[in-house]
Amino acid sequence: MKSNIIVKIAMSGLLVTGLAGCGEKEDGKPGFFERFYNDFFGEPQQAQQQMPPLGVSVMKLQQQTVPVYATWFGQLRGTEQADIKPEVSGKIVEKLYIDGSPCKKGDVLFRIDDVTYRAAVDMAEANLDAAHSAVLQAEVADVQAQQDLARYTELVKSGSVSEKTFKDAEHAKRRTSAILAAAHSNVKQAEAALETARINLERCSIKAPFDGYASAATVSLGDHVSPGAVTLTRMSAIDPIRVDFMVTGKHVLDIVTQTNFRAGENMDSPFTEFDVILEDGTLYKEKGIVRTMDSEVNTSTGTVNFIGEIPNKELRLRSGASVQIRAKVSEVKDAFLVPKAAILSSMNHRFIYVVGPDNLPYGIDVILGQEVELEMPNGDGATVNMPMQVVTARPIVNEKGETLDLESILSGMGYNNPLEAPVIVEGGQMAQIYANVNQGMKKAGAKGGFASVAPNPRPYTYVRPVTSTPSVTAKGE
């Protein structure tokens, strides 16, 4: 008997919208809607006695200030990041790191065959020695020329030597001074050549430019490489790791015009830290910190570029990965919240159902706001993180032309304190049918409600879904 009644209710609920205008006709005779209920349930006044109350689980409407978060996509990269390329030509003869391993600044990653570069150093050292010898010879000649000039200067005064001999001594001194200066210049050139040879020899050992991680090598032993022609490996410093992201939409105006953001200082920004959501949807345990913000809005995308840093001591984050950046951008004060499971959909509208003081279910057309997780009691003295949804009533205008909000609607039901209103969480779909039936019965002339609900004494408790299913073949010990 009960199943037949539920089927009738379901059928009537589906027809409520289409039959809303099919009540009593102008001639006073019963319309289609009234005849439908009379056929299925008998007289409207008897319907209340035909249906047992529907058991439902409820939770009181919640109210609190709720943070508003925005989410953007970000790309991870090293705080320092470099393509390691050779600076000299030669054959790779050694690879001294393990692909993907940590490396310290100065660690040798590769060695290039340095035989010709060592020979170049030896030749440069020999040339420098020859240049020093030439300086010594030029100094001796210059000293002798200086002594001759001094002697001829005294003799020419006494007439012992001719003026021509004196002039020749002056010219000889100038030549030896020039030769000495050229010899010193050759020494500097030889020193520069030796330094260049030593640098090239040093570059045969390709070293890590900073502390970080080296990716897989792109060359093998025996490969010949040339300066800048190939990337041997890529290094990234990933603790902390950098994240680049673009802030979009309505937050751009707040960020650019209403903040006093200064890189490297205490920043008055919409957010100075943020959450990181990994690719598998889990929340990274460390918070990131905003380091810099671009000074301009990108005219093509309407976005502002941000750079942040994320602690990465366990090295879970790697360069190149994509993440989501979530940050608090504002808050909603005194927001009304219901469990996410209490939201029902019908066409393009969302509804919550409330148990009225008369134990009848009433639907409220709502607009959804921020979704959050709140610590809620589970009925056993403990708490559980429950998905909650901010809701506001879709504006409706009463006969007096007043726009009713959620508090006004609940007050009309008899709840002057909106936080006393029990929201149906489990059993909402049947409660929706009951509410539609009640509405139809009221239009059909029923006195009182048709189908009531009976809230369970124990408040609704949330059980987090299990993401894995135990094996049916597993045996208990």
Secondary structure, DSSP 8 states (H G I E B T S, - for coil): -HHHHHHHHHHHHHHHHHHTT-SS-TTSS--HHHHHHHHHHSSHHHHTTTS--EEEEEEE-EEEEEEEEEEEEEEEEEEEEEEE--SS-EEEEEE-S-TT-EE-TT-EEEEE--HHHHHHHHHHHHHHHHHHHHHHHHHHHHHHHHHHHHHHHHHHHHTSS-HHHHHHHHHHHHHHHHHHHHHHHHHHHHHHHHHHHHHHHHTTEEE-SSSEEE---S--TT-EE-TTTS--EEEEEEEEEEEEEEE-TTHHHHHHHS-B--TTS--B-S-SEEEEE-TTS-B-SS-EEEEEE-SS--TTT--EEEEEEE--TT----TT-EEEEEEEEEEEEEEEEEEGGG-EEETTEEEEEEE-TTS-EEEEEEEEEEEEEEEEE-SSS-EEEEEEEEEEE--EE-TTS-EE-HHHHHHHHT-SSGGG-EEEEESHHHHHHHHHHHHHHHHTT-SS-S--EEE-SS--------SS---TT----
